[in-house]
Amino acid sequence: MATESAVHHDNKVDWSGGEKKPFGASYGKLMMWYFLLSDAFTFSGFLIAYGALRFAMPSWPVADEVFQTVPFFGSGYPLIFVTFMTFVLLFSSFTMVRAVQEGARENKDGVVFWMFLTVLGGLGFLGCQAWEWTELIAHENMSVTRNTFGTHTENGVYLDENGNELKDENGEVVRAIAGKTYLIHRADFEGGHGHGHSHGDDSHGDSHGAAHGDDAHGDHGHGHHYDKAGDYNEAVVDELGFIHRKFKVTEGENAGMIKKEEFGPKSFGALFFFITGFHGTHVLSGVIFLLIIMLNVRSGLYVERKNKYEMVEKIGLYWHFVDLVWVFVFLVFYLI
């Protein structure tokens, strides 16, 4: 009887309901952790899909040659701009930590100040991402269904209008090198200009535009006139106006064959815009909630609750999660 009584007593203690907080966390914090955990699984699935598709493809654009443009400086600066974006977002994580600390001290003005800096960091990151997207979509013609960045899988030499080896201004042969990324440009049939860009595709730093007489040092130069698709034998202009340059394979079982530059795998553009856009949506949502909570702090709403600004701590958890996810996105898309 004594044993049964003890068991019955223990059961009553175990089923005490909300008298004990799990892990010492409030209901709101616990729900935020649940949300972040489920969101982590979502991002993990996207990044794993990216990795699976990337390694299943025979070629994949090299990040150093895709993301190398910097505002006001043009191309030729691999990963500099995205590194700046990353620094801005990570610094906003530091300001968020300071906001939480000031909340624990019940310092209302300090919370508002550091949250305001966090909002500026989030807006700065979104502005940088908008510029990067504009560069890729408007200037480099990449979309979710078209990847204008291709990568050579064979060594070869580019051909001129006479079918001979193309040479640069120094008299050196312009080569197609396996593993090097190139950018397919679009010809403007009405204006009669092809857009040049300094994304190189040979060991001498020649760009697509330079091979056609463009300024290799400018961001967007103007090249030869393409009034008709048949004007130049060194390139094939498709029905959408994209210029596919011809080259002759010099090594391997296809040596001697004449090929043309092809678009890169569609999944690169699709996954890039989808995953970075999904993360950007999280950043935008975070900025909106930060603004709302900051205004509530300013109004004194959380002073009345006397819970050391727990709402600031909860939005801080979300913001740190967003920053951490970007570290993985940066690693997968830009560094590996």
KOLZASE-361018 format. One line per 4 residues: number of its first residue (from 1); their letters; for each residue x, y, z of N, C-alpha, C, CB. Coordinates in steps of 0.2 Angstrom, whole numbers. Glycine has a CB too. Layout:
% KOLZASE-361018
NUM> A> X Y Z X Y Z X Y Z X Y Z  ... .
This chain:
% KOLZASE-361018
1> MATE> 4 -6 0 0 0 0 4 6 0 -5 0 6  10 6 4 14 12 4 17 13 -3 20 11 9  19 8 -6 22 9 -13 17 12 -18 25 2 -16  11 9 -18 6 12 -22 5 19 -20 -1 8 -21 .
5> SAVH> 5 21 -14 4 28 -12 9 33 -15 3 29 -5  15 30 -15 21 34 -17 20 35 -24 28 31 -15  19 30 -28 18 31 -35 13 36 -37 16 24 -39  7 35 -33 1 40 -35 4 47 -33 -5 38 -30 .
9> HDNK> 8 48 -28 10 55 -26 15 57 -32 14 54 -20  19 53 -34 24 55 -39 20 57 -46 29 50 -41  15 53 -47 11 55 -53 8 62 -53 6 50 -55  5 63 -47 2 70 -46 7 76 -47 -1 71 -39 .
13> VDWS> 13 75 -45 19 80 -46 20 80 -53 25 78 -42  21 75 -57 23 75 -64 18 78 -68 24 68 -67  11 78 -66 6 81 -70 3 87 -67 0 76 -71  8 91 -65 7 97 -62 5 103 -67 12 100 -57 .
17> GGEK> 5 101 -74 3 106 -79 8 112 -80 -3 109 -77  6 118 -80 10 124 -81 14 126 -75 6 129 -84  14 123 -70 18 125 -64 25 126 -65 16 121 -58  28 121 -69 35 121 -71 36 123 -78 38 114 -69 .
21> KPFG> 40 128 -79 42 130 -86 47 125 -89 44 137 -87  46 122 -95 51 118 -98 58 121 -99 49 115 -105  63 119 -97 70 122 -98 70 129 -95 72 122 -105  66 130 -91 66 137 -88 64 143 -92 72 138 -85 .
25> ASYG> 61 141 -98 59 146 -103 52 147 -103 61 144 -110  50 153 -105 43 155 -105 40 152 -111 42 163 -105  33 152 -111 29 149 -117 31 153 -124 22 150 -116  32 159 -123 34 163 -130 41 161 -132 34 170 -128 .
29> KLMM> 45 160 -128 52 158 -130 52 151 -133 57 159 -124  49 147 -129 48 140 -132 45 139 -139 44 136 -127  40 143 -140 37 143 -147 42 146 -152 30 147 -146  46 151 -150 50 154 -155 56 149 -156 54 160 -152 .
33> WYFL> 58 145 -151 63 140 -153 60 134 -157 65 136 -146  54 132 -156 50 128 -161 50 130 -168 43 126 -158  48 136 -169 48 139 -175 55 139 -179 45 147 -175  60 141 -175 67 142 -178 69 135 -180 72 145 -173 .
37> LSDA> 68 130 -176 70 123 -177 66 121 -184 68 118 -172  60 122 -185 57 120 -191 59 124 -197 49 121 -190  61 130 -196 64 134 -201 71 132 -203 64 142 -199  74 130 -198 81 127 -200 81 121 -204 85 125 -193 .
41> FTFS> 76 117 -203 75 111 -207 73 113 -214 69 106 -204  69 118 -215 67 120 -222 74 123 -226 62 126 -221  78 127 -222 84 130 -226 88 124 -227 87 135 -221  89 119 -222 93 113 -223 91 109 -230 93 109 -217 .
45> GFLI> 85 108 -231 82 105 -236 84 109 -243 75 104 -236  84 115 -243 85 119 -249 93 119 -250 83 126 -248  97 119 -245 104 119 -247 107 112 -248 108 121 -240  103 107 -246 105 100 -248 103 99 -255 102 95 -243 .
49> AYGA> 97 101 -257 95 101 -264 100 104 -269 88 104 -265  102 110 -266 107 114 -270 114 110 -271 109 121 -267  116 107 -266 122 103 -266 121 97 -271 124 101 -259  116 93 -270 114 87 -274 114 89 -282 108 84 -272 .
53> LRFA> 111 95 -283 110 97 -290 117 99 -293 105 102 -291  121 102 -289 127 105 -291 132 99 -293 130 109 -286  133 94 -289 137 89 -290 135 84 -295 139 86 -283  128 85 -297 126 80 -302 127 83 -309 118 79 -301 .
57> MPSW> 129 90 -309 130 93 -316 137 92 -318 128 100 -315  138 92 -325 145 91 -327 149 98 -326 145 89 -334  146 103 -326 149 110 -325 144 114 -321 150 113 -332  148 119 -318 144 123 -313 148 130 -313 143 120 -306 .
61> PVAD> 145 136 -313 148 142 -313 152 143 -307 143 148 -314  158 146 -308 163 147 -303 161 154 -299 170 148 -305  160 154 -293 157 159 -289 162 165 -290 156 158 -282  168 164 -290 173 170 -290 172 174 -297 180 167 -290 .
65> EVFQ> 170 170 -302 169 174 -309 162 176 -310 171 169 -314  157 174 -306 150 176 -306 149 182 -302 145 171 -304  151 182 -296 150 188 -291 156 192 -290 148 185 -284  158 196 -295 164 199 -295 163 207 -296 169 197 -299 .
69> TVPF> 157 209 -296 156 216 -298 154 220 -291 150 217 -302  157 226 -291 156 230 -285 154 237 -288 163 231 -281  149 240 -284 146 247 -286 151 252 -287 141 249 -282  151 256 -292 156 261 -294 163 259 -296 156 266 -288 .
73> FGSG> 164 253 -295 171 250 -297 171 245 -303 174 247 -291  165 243 -304 165 238 -310 167 231 -308 169 240 -316  169 227 -313 171 220 -311 178 219 -310 169 216 -317  179 213 -308 186 211 -306 188 211 -299 191 216 -310 .
77> YPLI> 183 211 -295 184 210 -288 180 205 -285 182 217 -284  182 198 -285 178 193 -283 176 193 -276 182 186 -285  170 192 -275 167 191 -268 168 197 -264 170 185 -265  170 202 -266 171 208 -262 164 211 -259 175 214 -265 .
81> FVTF> 160 212 -264 153 215 -262 149 210 -258 149 216 -268  149 204 -259 145 199 -255 148 199 -248 145 192 -258  155 199 -247 158 199 -241 156 206 -237 166 199 -242  156 211 -240 153 217 -237 146 216 -234 153 223 -242 .
85> MTFV> 142 213 -239 135 212 -237 135 207 -230 131 208 -242  139 202 -230 139 198 -224 142 202 -218 144 192 -226  146 206 -219 149 210 -213 143 214 -210 155 214 -215  139 217 -215 134 222 -213 129 218 -209 130 225 -219 .
89> LLFS> 127 212 -211 122 208 -207 125 205 -201 120 202 -212  131 203 -201 134 200 -195 135 206 -189 141 197 -196  136 212 -192 137 217 -187 130 219 -184 140 224 -191  125 218 -188 118 219 -185 116 214 -180 113 219 -191 .
93> SFTM> 120 208 -180 119 203 -175 122 206 -168 122 197 -177  127 209 -169 131 212 -163 126 217 -160 138 215 -165  124 222 -164 119 227 -161 113 224 -158 117 232 -167  111 218 -160 105 215 -157 107 212 -151 102 209 -162 .
97> VRAV> 113 210 -150 115 207 -143 115 213 -138 122 204 -144  117 219 -141 117 225 -136 110 227 -134 121 230 -139  106 226 -139 99 228 -137 96 224 -132 94 228 -143  97 217 -132 95 212 -127 98 214 -121 96 205 -130 .
101> QEGA> 105 215 -121 108 217 -114 105 223 -111 115 218 -116  104 228 -115 101 234 -112 93 233 -109 100 240 -117  90 228 -113 83 226 -110 84 223 -104 80 222 -115  89 218 -103 90 215 -96 91 220 -91 95 210 -97 .
105> RENK> 94 226 -93 95 231 -88 90 236 -87 102 235 -90  84 235 -90 78 239 -90 80 246 -93 76 240 -83  85 247 -97 87 253 -100 83 254 -107 94 253 -101  77 258 -107 73 259 -112 77 262 -118 67 262 -110 .
109> DGVV> 80 268 -117 83 271 -122 89 267 -125 86 278 -119  93 263 -121 98 259 -124 95 254 -129 102 256 -119  89 251 -127 86 246 -131 84 249 -138 80 243 -128  81 255 -138 79 259 -144 85 260 -148 75 265 -142 .
113> FWMF> 90 263 -145 96 265 -149 99 259 -153 101 268 -145  100 253 -149 103 247 -152 99 244 -157 106 242 -147  92 244 -156 88 241 -161 87 245 -167 81 240 -157  88 252 -166 88 256 -172 94 254 -177 88 263 -170 .
117> LTVL> 100 253 -174 106 251 -178 105 245 -181 112 251 -173  101 240 -177 100 233 -180 95 234 -186 96 229 -175  90 238 -186 86 240 -192 90 242 -198 80 244 -190  94 247 -196 98 250 -202 103 244 -205 103 255 -199 .
121> GGLG> 105 240 -201 109 234 -203 105 230 -208 112 230 -198  99 228 -206 95 224 -210 93 228 -216 89 222 -206  91 234 -216 90 238 -222 96 238 -227 87 245 -221  102 239 -224 108 239 -228 109 233 -232 114 241 -224 .
125> FLGC> 108 227 -228 109 221 -231 104 220 -237 108 215 -226  97 222 -236 92 221 -241 94 225 -247 85 223 -238  97 231 -246 99 236 -251 104 233 -256 101 243 -249  109 230 -252 114 226 -256 112 221 -260 120 224 -251 .
129> QAWE> 107 217 -257 105 211 -261 101 213 -267 100 207 -256  97 219 -266 93 221 -272 98 224 -277 89 227 -269  103 227 -275 108 229 -281 111 223 -284 114 233 -278  113 217 -280 116 211 -283 111 208 -288 118 207 -278 .
133> WTEL> 104 208 -286 99 205 -290 98 209 -297 93 204 -287  99 216 -296 98 220 -302 104 219 -307 98 227 -300  110 218 -304 115 217 -308 115 210 -312 122 217 -304  112 205 -309 112 199 -312 106 198 -317 111 193 -307 .
137> IAHE> 101 202 -315 95 201 -319 95 206 -325 88 202 -315  96 212 -324 96 218 -329 102 218 -333 94 224 -325  108 217 -330 114 218 -334 117 211 -337 119 221 -330  116 206 -333 119 200 -335 113 195 -337 123 197 -329 .
141> NMSV> 107 197 -338 102 193 -341 100 186 -338 103 192 -348  102 185 -331 101 179 -328 94 179 -325 106 177 -323  90 173 -325 84 173 -322 83 166 -319 78 174 -328  77 165 -317 76 158 -313 75 152 -319 69 158 -309 .
145> TRNT> 74 154 -325 74 149 -330 80 149 -335 68 150 -334  85 154 -334 90 155 -339 97 157 -335 89 160 -344  102 153 -336 108 154 -333 113 156 -338 111 148 -328  115 163 -338 119 165 -344 127 164 -342 118 173 -344 .
149> FGTH> 128 161 -336 135 159 -334 136 152 -336 136 161 -327  141 150 -341 142 144 -342 149 142 -340 141 142 -350  151 136 -340 158 134 -338 161 129 -343 158 131 -331  167 130 -346 170 126 -351 171 119 -348 176 129 -354 .
153> TENG> 170 114 -351 172 107 -349 177 104 -353 165 102 -350  179 108 -359 185 106 -363 189 111 -365 182 102 -369  196 110 -366 200 115 -368 199 116 -375 208 113 -366  200 123 -377 200 124 -384 202 131 -386 193 124 -387 .
157> VYLD> 201 134 -392 203 140 -394 197 144 -398 209 140 -399  196 150 -396 190 153 -399 192 155 -407 189 160 -396  187 156 -411 188 157 -418 185 164 -420 184 152 -422  189 167 -425 187 173 -427 182 172 -433 193 177 -429 .
161> ENGN> 180 178 -436 175 178 -442 177 174 -448 174 185 -444  184 172 -448 186 168 -454 187 161 -452 193 171 -456  186 159 -446 187 152 -444 194 151 -441 185 148 -449  198 156 -440 205 155 -438 205 157 -430 209 160 -442 .
165> ELKD> 210 155 -427 211 156 -420 211 163 -419 218 153 -418  206 165 -414 205 172 -412 211 174 -408 199 173 -408  214 180 -409 219 183 -405 217 190 -402 226 184 -410  220 191 -396 219 197 -393 223 203 -395 220 196 -385 .
169> ENGE> 223 209 -392 227 214 -395 234 213 -394 225 221 -391  236 209 -390 244 207 -389 246 202 -394 245 206 -382  241 199 -398 243 194 -403 243 187 -400 250 195 -405  240 186 -394 240 180 -390 233 176 -392 241 180 -383 .
173> VVRA> 233 170 -393 227 166 -394 223 166 -388 229 159 -396  216 168 -389 211 168 -384 209 160 -383 205 172 -386  210 158 -377 208 151 -376 202 150 -372 214 147 -373  199 144 -373 194 142 -369 197 136 -364 187 138 -373 .
177> IAGK> 196 137 -358 200 133 -353 195 129 -349 205 137 -349  195 123 -348 191 119 -345 191 121 -337 193 111 -345  185 122 -335 184 124 -328 183 132 -327 190 122 -324  184 135 -333 183 143 -332 176 145 -334 188 146 -337 .
181> TYLI> 174 150 -331 167 152 -332 167 158 -337 164 154 -325  162 158 -341 161 163 -346 154 166 -345 162 161 -353  153 172 -348 146 175 -348 144 176 -355 146 182 -344  138 173 -356 135 174 -363 131 181 -363 130 168 -365 .
185> HRAD> 133 185 -368 130 192 -368 124 192 -373 135 197 -370  120 197 -373 115 198 -377 116 203 -382 108 200 -373  115 202 -389 116 207 -394 109 212 -394 117 204 -401  110 218 -395 105 223 -395 104 224 -403 106 230 -391 .
189> FEGG> 99 221 -406 98 221 -413 96 228 -415 93 216 -415  92 231 -411 89 238 -413 95 243 -412 83 240 -408  99 243 -407 104 248 -406 110 246 -409 105 249 -399  111 239 -411 117 237 -415 123 236 -410 118 241 -420 .
193> HGHG> 122 234 -404 127 234 -399 127 227 -395 128 240 -395  132 224 -394 132 218 -389 135 221 -383 137 212 -392  133 219 -377 135 221 -371 141 217 -369 130 221 -366  147 221 -367 153 218 -365 153 218 -357 159 221 -368 .
197> HSHG> 157 213 -354 158 213 -347 164 209 -346 152 209 -344  167 211 -340 174 209 -339 174 203 -335 178 214 -335  170 198 -336 170 191 -334 175 187 -338 163 188 -333  181 186 -336 186 183 -340 184 175 -341 192 183 -337 .
201> DDSH> 187 173 -347 186 166 -348 193 163 -351 181 164 -353  198 166 -350 205 163 -352 210 166 -347 207 165 -360  216 163 -348 221 164 -343 224 171 -343 227 159 -344  223 174 -349 226 181 -350 221 186 -347 228 182 -357 .
205> GDSH> 215 185 -345 211 190 -342 206 192 -348 214 195 -339  206 189 -354 202 192 -359 195 191 -357 203 188 -366  191 196 -358 183 195 -357 180 194 -363 181 202 -354  173 192 -362 169 191 -368 169 197 -372 162 189 -366 .
209> GAAH> 168 203 -369 168 209 -373 175 211 -376 166 215 -368  180 209 -373 187 210 -375 188 207 -382 192 209 -370  186 200 -382 187 196 -388 183 199 -394 184 189 -387  178 204 -393 174 207 -398 176 214 -399 167 206 -397 .
213> GDDA> 182 216 -395 184 223 -396 181 228 -391 182 226 -403  178 225 -385 175 229 -380 180 231 -375 169 225 -376  178 236 -371 183 238 -366 182 233 -360 181 245 -363  188 229 -359 188 224 -354 188 227 -347 194 219 -355 .
217> HGDH> 190 233 -346 190 236 -340 184 239 -337 196 241 -339  179 240 -342 173 244 -340 168 239 -337 170 248 -346  163 241 -334 158 237 -332 153 234 -337 153 240 -326  151 239 -342 147 237 -347 149 241 -353 139 238 -346 .
221> GHGH> 154 238 -358 156 241 -364 152 239 -369 163 239 -365  153 242 -375 149 241 -381 154 238 -386 146 247 -384  151 233 -389 156 229 -394 154 230 -401 155 222 -392  155 224 -405 153 224 -412 146 225 -414 156 218 -416 .
225> HYDK> 144 228 -420 137 228 -422 135 221 -424 136 233 -427  129 219 -421 126 213 -423 119 214 -426 125 208 -417  119 217 -432 113 219 -436 109 213 -438 114 224 -441  113 208 -440 110 201 -443 114 196 -439 111 201 -450 .
229> AGDY> 111 190 -438 114 184 -435 120 181 -439 109 179 -433  119 182 -445 125 179 -450 131 183 -451 122 177 -456  131 189 -448 136 194 -449 143 191 -447 135 201 -446  143 187 -442 149 185 -439 150 178 -438 151 188 -432 .
233> NEAV> 155 175 -441 155 167 -441 158 165 -434 160 165 -446  161 170 -430 164 167 -424 159 167 -418 169 172 -422  152 168 -420 147 168 -415 141 166 -418 146 174 -411  136 163 -414 130 161 -416 125 165 -412 128 153 -415 .
237> VDEL> 121 169 -415 116 173 -411 109 169 -411 115 180 -414  106 168 -406 100 164 -405 94 168 -406 100 160 -399  88 165 -406 82 169 -407 81 174 -402 76 164 -408  84 173 -396 83 178 -391 88 184 -391 83 175 -384 .
241> GFIH> 93 183 -396 98 188 -396 104 187 -392 95 195 -395  105 181 -389 111 180 -386 117 177 -390 109 174 -380  123 180 -389 128 178 -393 132 172 -390 133 184 -393  132 167 -394 136 161 -392 142 160 -396 131 154 -393 .
245> RKFK> 148 162 -393 154 162 -397 156 154 -399 160 165 -393  160 154 -404 162 147 -407 169 146 -404 161 147 -414  171 140 -403 178 138 -401 179 131 -404 179 139 -394  185 130 -405 187 123 -407 191 119 -402 192 124 -414 .
249> VTEG> 188 113 -400 191 109 -395 198 107 -397 187 103 -394  203 107 -393 210 106 -394 212 99 -391 214 111 -393  209 97 -386 211 91 -382 205 86 -382 214 93 -376  207 80 -380 202 75 -379 199 71 -385 197 78 -375 .
253> ENAG> 194 67 -384 191 63 -389 187 68 -394 186 58 -386  186 74 -392 182 79 -397 187 84 -400 177 82 -393  193 82 -400 198 87 -403 197 88 -410 205 84 -402  197 95 -412 195 97 -419 188 99 -420 197 91 -423 .
257> MIKK> 184 97 -415 177 99 -416 176 106 -415 172 94 -411  171 109 -418 169 116 -417 163 116 -413 169 120 -424  163 119 -407 157 120 -403 156 127 -402 158 116 -397  150 128 -398 148 135 -396 147 136 -389 142 138 -400 .
261> EEFG> 148 141 -386 146 142 -379 139 141 -378 148 149 -377  138 137 -372 131 135 -371 129 138 -364 130 128 -370  122 139 -363 120 142 -356 122 137 -351 113 143 -357  123 140 -345 124 135 -339 118 132 -337 128 139 -334 .
265> PKSF> 119 127 -332 113 124 -329 108 128 -326 115 119 -324  101 127 -328 96 132 -326 95 132 -318 89 129 -329  97 126 -315 96 126 -308 100 131 -304 98 119 -306  106 133 -307 110 138 -304 106 144 -302 116 139 -308 .
269> GALF> 103 147 -308 99 153 -307 93 152 -303 98 156 -314  90 147 -304 84 145 -300 85 145 -293 80 139 -303  90 141 -291 91 140 -284 94 146 -281 96 134 -283  98 150 -284 101 156 -282 96 161 -280 106 159 -287 .
273> FFIT> 91 162 -285 86 167 -283 81 165 -278 82 169 -290  79 158 -278 75 156 -273 77 156 -266 73 149 -275  83 153 -265 86 153 -258 88 159 -256 92 148 -258  91 164 -260 93 170 -257 87 175 -256 98 174 -262 .
277> GFHG> 82 174 -260 76 177 -260 72 175 -254 71 176 -266  72 169 -252 69 166 -246 72 169 -240 69 158 -246  78 169 -240 82 172 -234 81 179 -234 90 171 -235  81 183 -240 79 190 -240 72 191 -237 80 193 -247 .
281> THVL> 67 187 -238 61 188 -235 61 187 -228 56 182 -238  65 183 -225 66 182 -218 69 189 -215 70 176 -216  74 192 -219 77 198 -216 72 203 -216 83 200 -221  68 204 -222 63 209 -222 58 208 -217 59 209 -229 .
285> SGVI> 55 202 -215 51 201 -210 54 203 -203 48 194 -210  60 201 -202 63 203 -196 64 211 -195 70 200 -196  65 214 -201 66 222 -200 59 225 -198 68 225 -207  54 222 -201 47 224 -199 45 223 -192 42 221 -204 .
289> FLLI> 47 217 -190 45 216 -182 50 220 -178 46 208 -181  56 221 -180 61 225 -176 58 232 -175 68 225 -179  55 235 -181 52 242 -180 46 242 -176 50 244 -187  42 237 -176 36 237 -172 38 236 -165 31 231 -174 .
293> IMLN> 43 232 -163 45 231 -156 48 237 -154 49 224 -155  52 240 -158 56 246 -156 51 252 -154 61 248 -162  46 252 -158 41 257 -156 37 256 -150 36 258 -162  36 249 -149 33 247 -143 37 249 -137 31 240 -143 .
297> VRSG> 44 248 -137 49 249 -132 48 257 -131 56 247 -134  48 261 -136 49 268 -135 42 270 -132 49 271 -142  37 267 -133 30 269 -130 30 267 -123 25 266 -134  35 263 -120 34 261 -113 30 255 -112 32 266 -109 .
301> LYVE> 28 251 -117 23 246 -117 26 240 -113 21 243 -123  33 239 -114 36 233 -110 38 234 -103 41 230 -114  38 241 -102 40 243 -95 34 240 -90 41 250 -94  28 241 -92 23 239 -88 23 231 -87 16 241 -91 .
305> RKNK> 25 227 -91 25 220 -90 31 217 -85 27 216 -97  36 221 -84 41 220 -80 44 213 -81 38 220 -73  46 211 -87 49 205 -89 55 205 -92 44 201 -93  59 211 -91 65 213 -94 65 212 -101 70 208 -91 .
309> YEMV> 60 215 -104 59 216 -111 60 209 -115 65 221 -114  56 204 -113 57 197 -116 55 197 -123 52 193 -112  51 202 -125 49 202 -133 56 204 -137 44 207 -134  60 208 -134 66 210 -137 71 204 -138 70 216 -134 .
313> EKIG> 71 200 -133 75 194 -133 72 189 -138 75 191 -126  66 188 -138 63 184 -143 64 186 -151 55 183 -142  64 192 -152 65 194 -159 73 194 -160 63 202 -160  77 194 -154 84 193 -155 86 186 -157 87 195 -148 .
317> LYWH> 82 181 -154 83 175 -156 82 174 -164 79 170 -152  77 177 -166 75 176 -173 80 179 -178 68 179 -175  83 185 -175 88 189 -179 94 185 -180 89 196 -177  96 182 -174 103 178 -174 102 172 -179 104 176 -167 .
321> FVDL> 96 169 -179 95 164 -183 96 166 -190 88 161 -182  93 171 -192 93 174 -199 100 175 -201 89 180 -200  104 178 -196 111 179 -198 115 172 -199 115 183 -192  114 168 -194 117 161 -195 115 158 -201 115 157 -189 .
325> VWVF> 109 158 -203 107 155 -210 111 158 -215 100 155 -211  112 164 -215 116 168 -221 123 165 -221 116 175 -220  126 164 -215 133 161 -215 133 154 -219 135 160 -208  128 150 -219 128 144 -222 126 145 -230 123 139 -219 .
329> VFLV> 122 150 -231 121 152 -238 127 155 -241 115 157 -239  130 159 -238 137 162 -240 142 156 -242 139 167 -235  142 152 -237 147 146 -238 145 142 -244 147 142 -232  139 140 -245 137 136 -250 137 139 -257 130 133 -249 .
333> FYLI> 134 145 -258 134 148 -264 140 152 -266 128 153 -264  144 155 -262 149 159 -264 156 156 -263 149 166 -260  157 152 -258 164 150 -256 165 143 -259 165 150 -249  160 138 -259 162 131 -261 162 130 -268 157 126 -257 .
